[in-house]
Amino acid sequence: MTLRVTVWGENVHEQTNEVVARIYPTGMHQCIADGLNESEALSATTVTLQDSEQGLSEETLENTDVLLWWGHAAHGDVLEETVDRVQKRVLQGMGLIVLHSGHYSKIFKRLMGTTCSLKWREAGERERLWVVNPGHPIVQGLGDYIELPHTEMYGEPFAVPNPDEVIFISAFEGGEVFRSGLTYKRGNGKVFYFRPGHETYPIYYDEQVKRVLKNAVVWAQPEGARWIDSCPNVPADQAPNPVEIKGESLHKPGEEGFK
């Protein structure tokens, strides 16, 4: 079965910065989708912040198995109702891959429950992403590390919860290190944070980076049935075992609770 992938991009710097427009003439989101579509197992389409409903309508998300998120300059423009829709689908089982500066996106911060802050420097220095979990599906087809000649530095401490798995640790030319590939489970959905992707460098054309993203989409695909989190009121006469009602109740039979 072909996996349905949606690549969301804020599409701001491609329109306002000459360097970014030159490197990604069709947009970063399209470059990422083109790389994914090299695999016959994936069908990637793109949406942007400027689209109707910020590109993430109920219909779009309903038809998305894995969502990739790239944002930087316009995190604050993403509406809370958009974040609500994405979070709901992640909890139900949709995969989410958060890229580079998406660590400050509203959806990632909400799912992490922390500030997601870090150190950074924009100096075009070399980065080596060391594979620290070589048996993981996300790194299959890679060697010991990915080397990127020019990147933006992200440094520890990275203010996120302890991950389920660390996939990559980056070492930068200036001496800093960073946990550059982290996995989480949120509800029924899988989340992967992948650090590389600063917009003034052609990182999403790199064959090894494209390999990681293809692998990550397959890893993050939904598993099992969709989890509908409804928090139902189970009446006493519908309990698996007989229940005698004792004392007074706040809610009437069948009445919804407070959320």
C-alpha positions, 0 to 999 in steps of 0.5 A: 500500500502506498503511504500518503504523505503531506509535506507542510512548509511555511513558505516564507523565506522562499518568497522573501530571501534571495538565497533561499529562493535561489537554492529552493526555487520551487520551495523547500516543501516541494524539494522535500516532497520530490525526494520522498516521491523517488520511492514508489512506496510513497506519495507525497504532496505539499501544502503551505501556510498560505493555503486555505485553512493553513493547508491542514484542513480536516480533509487533508489530515484525514487523508494523511498517513505521515505529516512532515513539518518545516517552519521557522519564521512564522511559528506564531502565525499558525492558528491554535485550531490548526494545531488542535487538528494536527494534534488530534490526528497524531494521537489517533495514529498519524505520524509526524516528522518535525524538521530543523527549526520546527523544534519551535513550532506550536505543534512540537512544543505542545506534544513535548510539553517543554520550551524545546529551546537550544543553542545555535550559530549560523556560520556554515560549519561542518556537521557530522551526524553520527548514527548511534542506533545502527539497527533502527529502521530510520538509519538503514542504508547509511554508513557510520555518519552523515557529513554535511559540509555547511550547516547551522549549528544547534547545540545542547542543552536541547530542552525536550523530554527524554526521547524514546530513542536517540538516532543521531548525535551531531558533532559540529566544527565549532565543538558543540554536540546535539541530539539530532534525531529523536523519536517519541510516541504520543497517543497512537502516533509516532513522532520523529525530530530530525535536525538538519535543514537550514534554509540557506544550505542545499541540505534537502538535496543530499542523498543521505538526508533524503534516505533518512526522510524516506525511512522515517516516513515508513517508520512513522506510518500508522499501526493498528486501528485508529485510536479515537480518544472519546472518554465515554461515560460507562453506565453502571448497567453496562459495566463488565461486572455487576456494579451496585450504585452507592452514594450520590453522583455528580453526573446523570446517567449518560451525561458527558463529563467535563473536559 
